Amino acid sequence: MTSNRALAPLTPAVFHILFALATGDKHGYEIAKQVAEDSQGQVRMGTGTLYGSIKRMLADGLIEQAEDRPAPELDDERRRYYRLTGEGRRALHAEVQRYARVVAVAADRDLLTPA
């Protein structure tokens, strides 16, 4: 069952983390790199923001620790991998839909072209 909290507007940090995990399991540093890449360098997530958000997202059921890991010779055993839960995927979908509605209104108001 989806909670109203999960479908409420997301903070930018939570949105970017969910967005980064939408393509598959990642550890913290991979998430931070994906966020920077997805935002074309406009969003840089510090470790405090990243791991504080991850801790809350785990508690809220938006993400979970992944059990599958790369082969030991390709990985550092201290890394923790994370993945979206169904709840996290629904929250991300709801947020993307909100953004799409805003972009549609902006297009209707001719706000997408430079002044």
N, C-alpha and C positions, 0 to 999 in steps of 0.2 A: 504494500500500500504506500502511496506517495504522500509525504507530509506537505502541508502548506509551506512550511519553512524551506523545504528543498526547492519549491517552485517560486519562492519569493525572489526578487531581484538579487543577483549575486554581487559580492564585492569584486572589484577588478582583479584582485589576486586570485580569488577562488575561480572566477571565470577563466583566467589564463591557465591555471593549473588543470582544470577540467578539459579545456580546449587542447592543451598539450597531451593529455592522457587519452584523448579520443582516438589517437592513431595507434595506441598500444601501450603496454607496460613500460614504465621508465623509472629510473632511480632519480634522486633529488637533483643531481647535477645535470642529468639529461633533461629533466623538466625545465630547469632554469635556462638551459641552452635553447630548448624548443620555444619557450616563451619569448626569448630575445629574437629568435628567427621569425616566429609568427608575427611579431610586432615590428619587424624590420628595425630592431634595435631601439625602439621607442620605449619599451618596458624592460627594465632590468630588475630582476627580483633578488633582493638580498637574502642571505641565509636565514635571518630572523623571520622575515616575512614568509619565506617559502616554508620553513619547517613549522612555524607557528600555524600557518594556514593548513598544512598537511595534518597536523595534530587535531585541529578542529574538524577538518573534513572527515578524518577517520571516525571521530566521535559522532559526527552527524550522519555517518553511513553513506557519504557521497563517493568515497574511495575506500579501497581495502588494500592490505598488503598482499602482493602477489606471491603465490607459492612457487611458480615456475621461475627458474633462474638459468642464466647462461652456464655453460660448462665451467667448472672451477678454474681451469687454466686461462679462461677469458674474462674472469670476473674477480672482484674483490669481495670476499665473504662478508665484509662489514656493511656493504650496500644493502639498502632496503628498496625493493621495487614496489611500485604502486600501480593500481589499475582502477578504472571506473567501475562503480557498481551500477545496477539498474537505476537506482535512485539518482546517482550522479549523472548518468546519461540523460535521464528525464529532466533534471535541473538544467543541464547544459542546453538541451533542446529548447526548453522554455525560454532561456536567456537569449539564444540565437533568434528565436521567433520575435522576442521583444526588439532586438536590434534590427531585424528585417522590417518590422513595422515602422521604426523610426526612420530608416533609410527610405522607405516608400514615401513617407510624409515629406522628408527632405527633398526627394526627387520631385514630388508634386509642387513643392514651393520653390523649385529651381535653386536649391541650396547646394547642389553637388558640383556646380561649376564655379570656378574662381570668380570673384567680383571684379 
